[in-house]
Each structure stands twice: as C-alpha cells, then as structure tokens.
C-alpha cells in the first residue's frame, strides 16, 4: 500500500531562513506523489521508503524494520545541504497485500518510475527483501540490460525458501535472470551455512570476507569491484546495515559481531556510487525498535547524505 510522504517528519534546526548556504535538508525537501505524471526532465534524487518487515518475520528475524524509513528521514532532515540537488520524498510503501511478493511488485513499479525521473533513487528499508523489489524496478526500467548486483552485507541472503523473505532476494534474482550477476562485500563465515557457500560457488557469486575489509580496501578488492562494474550495463547497489559492527549499528534485525567499521562501508561506496551506471541505492534493515540513541538511524542518514552526488 502506497502512502504519501509525512511532512511532519521533516523538521530541524533553522540557522537561516534566507541564506541557502546555511540550509538543512528539511528546508529544501520537496514532496511528490509517485503515481502522478511528471513531464520534467531527469534530474535530482528520489526517496522511497519500504516500510515493510514481513520478510524479516518470515525469515525469523527481529521485527521493527518497518519503522526504519521514517527514522532515517527524520535524522536526514536536520543534516546540512552541501550540494545543490533537488531531493524528492515520495513517501513509503507498506505491506497490506496477501503476499509479500505482491508488495515487492508494487514497490518495484514505483522504483522504475523514480529511475525514469531521477539521476539517483534512494530506497530506505525495511527488511532486505527490499533488494528483490529494487531488482524488479531496475529490470522494468532496463529490460535488456546486464544487471550487476553489488551488496555490502554479512550474509549472502540466498536462502531457498520457495517464497520471498528477507533472506532470499538474491537467490530469486539469480534464479530468474540469466542476465544478472552478484557480488557481496563483507561476508562473515559465522553468518552463512556451508550450503550458502556451496551455492555461491555453483552460481559464480563473487564475495569478499569481512576479515579482508577490517582496516583498508586492498588493491585486489578495488580491482574486483571495478571489473564487476565494468562488465555490466547497470549496477544495482544495496547495503544491509547488519554488516556494520553492532557497536556502531545496534538497531538492525540481526546485529553483527565483528562487523565492518562505518568508514570502510563509506570507502566501498565511494568505489561504486559515483559511476553513472548506478541509478538505485537501497539501505536495508535499520530497526529503530532495537536502536540506541538513534545511533543506527543517524548512521544510515549520514550514509545517504554522503551518497548524494
């Protein structure tokens, strides 16, 4: 179910009402209905929330991620505007269909609309089943393209369940689309069964262990990312906040031990997002119910802030 943006989320400190160099995002955000027609040329950034944790429930995770999109927007609202770029909040999609797949299809169609309208589309979760919905929208927008899926995550999320959950998105993509490939950065050995590693080998999934990303990104890993981007027409980029150590991101559906430091994730993203092939970025699994002092929501908002081109 699609719901329009909640304007009351966008509040913050006013440093000036006239000097644009002192504005914060809540002073410049624009609100749009994704269902309304638009004749404008492609520009700016679209934001769409996936206020859904049904996939997390089906994956036996901690509920609360459906509150993530609004928490992220609230924390992003007060951050300063540092780039002249129009940002549009399209509101959220909630789960009210009979199946999760129907909600993902609805969301995916709105994603395709945002891709057609904007230079960047930011998708705020919600469970990581947002990734399959993101893929549906990407494929709708680019029906003949080779899609490279890059995921910064502690988990492969390639479970075989026979239905959508927060742990199945990337298997669904690979099983349905012969013109899509998958690269995961931040995999933890303790977070994935041997069967998932076997599936990765079977499907030629590229992956980098979290242990290889503890302090810096080595030249071979940089080359791996650059080659993957080069080999595809379109890049679908997604981050699961549970890849980050729980000291920095306690408010997630499955908190991480020995996770990545936030600056490593930022550095990885800098290798990916500036490429013109990247039109959608999703950030999944922010769960305010388990957050501490809005630590995770603030971190997600800062990621978003840094990712705007």
C-alpha positions as CSV (number, residue, x, y, z in Angstrom):
1,X,0.0,0.0,0.0
2,X,1.4,3.3,-1.1
3,X,1.3,6.2,1.4
4,X,2.3,9.8,0.7
5,X,5.2,11.4,2.5
6,X,4.7,12.6,6.1
7,X,5.7,16.2,6.0
8,X,5.9,16.4,9.8
9,X,9.0,14.1,9.7
10,X,11.0,16.9,8.0
11,X,11.9,19.3,10.9
12,X,15.2,20.5,12.3
13,X,17.3,23.5,13.4
14,X,17.0,26.7,11.4
15,X,20.3,28.5,11.1
16,X,18.9,30.9,8.4
17,X,15.7,31.4,6.6
18,X,17.3,33.3,3.7
19,X,20.9,32.1,3.3
20,X,20.8,28.9,1.2
21,X,24.4,28.1,2.3
22,X,23.0,27.5,5.9
23,X,20.0,25.4,4.9
24,X,19.3,21.9,6.1
25,X,17.5,19.2,4.1
26,X,14.2,19.8,5.8
27,X,14.2,23.3,4.3
28,X,14.7,22.2,0.8
29,X,12.9,18.8,0.6
30,X,10.1,18.5,-2.0
31,X,7.1,16.2,-1.8
32,X,5.7,14.3,-4.7
33,X,3.1,11.6,-5.4
34,X,4.9,8.7,-7.3
35,X,1.6,7.9,-9.0
36,X,1.2,11.4,-10.6
37,X,2.5,12.0,-14.1
38,X,5.6,14.2,-14.5
39,X,6.9,15.8,-17.6
40,X,10.1,17.1,-16.1
41,X,13.5,16.0,-17.5
42,X,15.5,13.5,-15.5
43,X,17.2,15.2,-12.5
44,X,17.8,15.2,-8.8
45,X,17.2,12.5,-6.2
46,X,14.0,10.5,-5.4
47,X,13.5,8.9,-2.0
48,X,11.1,6.0,-1.5
49,X,10.6,4.1,1.8
50,X,9.9,0.4,2.1
51,X,8.1,0.3,5.4
52,X,7.9,-3.5,5.5
53,X,9.3,-6.1,7.8
54,X,7.1,-9.0,6.7
55,X,10.2,-10.5,5.0
56,X,12.1,-10.3,8.3
57,X,9.2,-12.0,10.1
58,X,9.2,-14.8,7.5
59,X,13.0,-15.1,7.9
60,X,12.5,-15.4,11.7
61,X,14.3,-12.1,12.4
62,X,13.6,-9.3,14.9
63,X,10.6,-7.1,13.9
64,X,10.7,-3.4,13.8
65,X,12.4,-2.6,10.4
66,X,9.1,-1.2,9.1
67,X,9.8,1.8,11.2
68,X,13.2,2.3,9.6
69,X,12.3,4.6,6.6
70,X,10.7,7.3,8.8
71,X,13.5,7.2,11.3
72,X,16.1,7.6,8.6
73,X,14.2,10.6,7.1
74,X,13.9,12.3,10.5
75,X,17.6,12.1,11.0
76,X,18.5,13.1,7.4
77,X,16.2,16.1,7.6
78,X,18.4,18.0,10.0
79,X,21.7,17.4,8.1
80,X,23.1,20.4,6.2
81,X,22.6,20.8,2.4
82,X,26.1,20.6,0.9
83,X,25.2,20.0,-2.8
84,X,22.7,21.9,-5.0
85,X,20.5,18.9,-5.8
86,X,16.7,18.6,-5.7
87,X,15.5,15.9,-3.4
88,X,12.0,14.5,-3.5
89,X,10.3,12.4,-0.8
90,X,7.8,10.1,-2.4
91,X,6.6,8.6,0.9
92,X,6.5,4.9,1.8
93,X,5.1,1.6,0.7
94,X,3.6,-0.6,3.4
95,X,2.6,-4.3,3.3
96,X,-1.1,-4.9,3.0
97,X,-1.2,-7.4,0.2
98,X,-2.0,-11.1,0.7
99,X,1.6,-12.0,-0.2
100,X,5.0,-10.3,0.2
101,X,5.7,-10.8,-3.5
102,X,2.7,-8.5,-4.4
103,X,4.1,-5.8,-2.2
104,X,7.5,-6.2,-3.8
105,X,5.9,-5.9,-7.2
106,X,4.1,-2.7,-6.3
107,X,7.3,-1.2,-4.8
108,X,9.3,-2.3,-7.8
109,X,7.0,-0.5,-10.2
110,X,7.4,2.7,-8.2
111,X,11.2,2.2,-8.3
112,X,11.1,2.0,-12.1
113,X,9.1,5.3,-12.1
114,X,11.7,7.0,-9.9
115,X,14.6,5.7,-12.1
116,X,13.0,7.3,-15.1
117,X,12.6,10.7,-13.3
118,X,15.8,11.0,-11.3
119,X,19.6,10.7,-11.5
120,X,19.6,8.8,-8.2
121,X,16.9,6.8,-6.4
122,X,17.4,6.0,-2.7
123,X,15.3,3.2,-1.3
124,X,15.0,3.0,2.5
125,X,14.1,-0.2,4.3
126,X,12.6,-2.1,5.8
127,X,13.8,-5.7,5.5
128,X,16.4,-6.7,2.9
129,X,13.6,-8.2,0.8
130,X,13.7,-4.6,-0.5
131,X,16.5,-5.8,-2.7
132,X,14.2,-8.1,-4.8
133,X,11.8,-5.3,-5.1
134,X,14.6,-3.0,-6.1
135,X,15.7,-5.5,-8.8
136,X,12.1,-5.7,-10.2
137,X,12.1,-2.0,-10.6
138,X,15.6,-2.0,-12.1
139,X,14.7,-4.7,-14.6
140,X,11.5,-2.9,-15.5
141,X,13.5,0.3,-16.2
142,X,16.2,-1.6,-18.1
143,X,14.5,-4.6,-19.7
144,X,17.5,-5.6,-21.8
145,X,20.5,-4.6,-19.7
146,X,23.1,-6.7,-18.0
147,X,22.5,-6.0,-14.3
148,X,25.3,-6.2,-11.8
149,X,24.1,-6.5,-8.2
150,X,26.5,-5.3,-5.5
151,X,25.6,-6.0,-1.9
152,X,27.5,-4.9,1.2
153,X,26.3,-7.5,3.7
154,X,27.4,-10.0,6.2
155,X,25.0,-12.6,4.6
156,X,24.6,-13.9,1.1
157,X,20.7,-13.8,1.5
158,X,20.4,-16.7,-1.0
159,X,18.2,-19.0,1.1
160,X,16.0,-21.4,-0.7
161,X,12.5,-20.9,0.9
162,X,10.1,-21.2,-2.0
163,X,8.8,-17.7,-1.2
164,X,10.1,-14.2,-0.6
165,X,11.7,-13.4,2.8
166,X,14.5,-11.0,3.8
167,X,16.9,-13.9,3.3
168,X,16.0,-14.9,-0.3
169,X,16.3,-11.8,-2.5
170,X,19.5,-12.6,-4.3
171,X,18.7,-16.2,-5.0
172,X,15.4,-15.1,-6.5
173,X,17.3,-12.7,-8.8
174,X,19.9,-15.2,-9.9
175,X,17.3,-18.0,-10.5
176,X,15.0,-15.7,-12.5
177,X,17.5,-13.7,-14.5
178,X,20.3,-15.1,-16.6
179,X,21.5,-11.6,-17.4
180,X,22.3,-10.7,-13.8
181,X,25.3,-11.3,-11.6
182,X,26.0,-10.9,-7.9
183,X,28.9,-9.5,-5.8
184,X,28.8,-9.4,-2.0
185,X,31.3,-7.4,0.2
186,X,31.6,-8.1,3.9
187,X,30.6,-11.8,4.1
188,X,31.0,-13.4,7.6
189,X,31.8,-17.1,7.9
190,X,29.8,-17.3,11.1
191,X,26.7,-15.8,9.4
192,X,26.3,-18.3,6.5
193,X,26.0,-22.0,6.3
194,X,28.2,-24.2,4.1
195,X,25.2,-24.7,1.8
196,X,25.2,-21.0,1.1
197,X,28.9,-21.0,0.3
198,X,28.3,-24.0,-2.0
199,X,25.5,-22.1,-3.8
200,X,27.9,-19.2,-4.2
201,X,30.4,-21.4,-5.9
202,X,27.7,-23.0,-8.1
203,X,26.4,-19.6,-9.2
204,X,29.8,-18.0,-9.5
205,X,28.9,-15.4,-6.9
206,X,31.8,-13.1,-6.2
207,X,32.4,-12.3,-2.5
208,X,34.8,-10.7,-0.1
209,X,35.1,-11.7,3.6
210,X,34.6,-9.1,6.3
211,X,38.0,-10.0,7.6
212,X,39.5,-8.7,4.4
213,X,37.9,-5.3,4.9
214,X,38.8,-4.6,8.5
215,X,41.3,-1.7,8.1
216,X,41.5,-0.8,4.4
217,X,40.4,-1.9,1.0
218,X,43.3,-3.6,-0.8
219,X,44.1,-3.1,-4.5
220,X,42.9,-6.5,-5.5
221,X,39.5,-5.9,-3.9
222,X,39.3,-2.5,-5.6
223,X,40.1,-4.2,-8.9
224,X,37.4,-6.8,-8.2
225,X,34.8,-4.1,-7.7
226,X,35.9,-2.1,-10.8
227,X,35.9,-5.1,-13.1
228,X,32.4,-6.1,-11.9
229,X,31.1,-2.6,-12.6
230,X,32.8,-2.6,-16.0
231,X,31.3,-5.9,-17.0
232,X,27.7,-4.8,-16.6
233,X,25.4,-2.2,-18.1
234,X,23.5,-1.3,-14.9
235,X,24.6,-1.6,-11.3
236,X,22.0,-2.2,-8.5
237,X,23.7,-1.2,-5.2
238,X,22.4,-2.3,-1.8
239,X,23.6,-2.2,1.8
240,X,22.4,-4.2,4.7
241,X,23.1,-2.3,7.9
242,X,23.7,-5.6,9.7
243,X,27.1,-5.7,8.0
244,X,28.3,-3.0,10.4
245,X,29.6,-3.8,13.8
246,X,26.9,-3.6,16.5
247,X,28.9,-1.0,18.4
248,X,28.0,1.4,15.6
249,X,24.7,-0.1,14.4
250,X,22.8,-1.8,17.2
251,X,19.4,-1.1,15.7
252,X,19.2,-3.8,13.0
253,X,17.2,-7.0,12.5
254,X,20.3,-9.3,13.1
255,X,23.1,-7.4,14.8
256,X,26.7,-8.2,13.9
257,X,29.6,-9.3,15.9
258,X,33.0,-8.5,14.4
259,X,31.2,-6.4,11.7
260,X,32.7,-3.7,9.5
261,X,33.5,-0.1,10.6
262,X,31.3,2.6,9.0
263,X,34.2,4.3,7.3
264,X,35.1,1.1,5.5
265,X,31.5,1.0,4.1
266,X,31.8,4.6,3.1
267,X,35.0,3.9,1.3
268,X,33.5,0.9,-0.5
269,X,30.5,3.0,-1.6
270,X,32.8,5.7,-3.0
271,X,34.2,3.0,-5.3
272,X,30.7,2.2,-6.6
273,X,28.2,5.1,-6.4
274,X,29.9,7.8,-8.5
275,X,29.7,5.5,-11.5
276,X,26.9,6.6,-13.9
277,X,25.7,3.0,-14.1
278,X,24.4,3.2,-10.5
279,X,20.8,4.5,-10.6
280,X,19.4,2.9,-7.4
281,X,20.9,2.6,-3.9
282,X,19.0,0.8,-1.1
283,X,19.8,0.7,2.6
284,X,18.1,-2.1,4.5
285,X,17.4,-3.4,8.0
286,X,17.5,-0.2,10.0
287,X,15.4,-1.2,13.0
288,X,14.5,1.6,15.4
289,X,13.0,-0.7,17.9
290,X,16.4,-2.0,18.9
291,X,18.4,1.2,18.3
292,X,20.4,3.1,20.9
293,X,20.2,6.9,20.9
294,X,19.1,6.7,17.2
295,X,22.7,5.5,16.5
296,X,21.8,3.3,13.6
297,X,19.2,5.7,12.0
298,X,21.7,8.5,12.3
299,X,24.4,6.4,10.6
300,X,22.1,5.4,7.8
301,X,21.1,9.0,7.3
302,X,24.7,10.1,7.1
303,X,25.4,7.4,4.6
304,X,22.6,8.8,2.5
305,X,23.9,12.3,3.0
306,X,27.4,11.2,1.7
307,X,26.0,9.2,-1.2
308,X,24.2,12.1,-2.9
309,X,26.2,13.1,-6.0
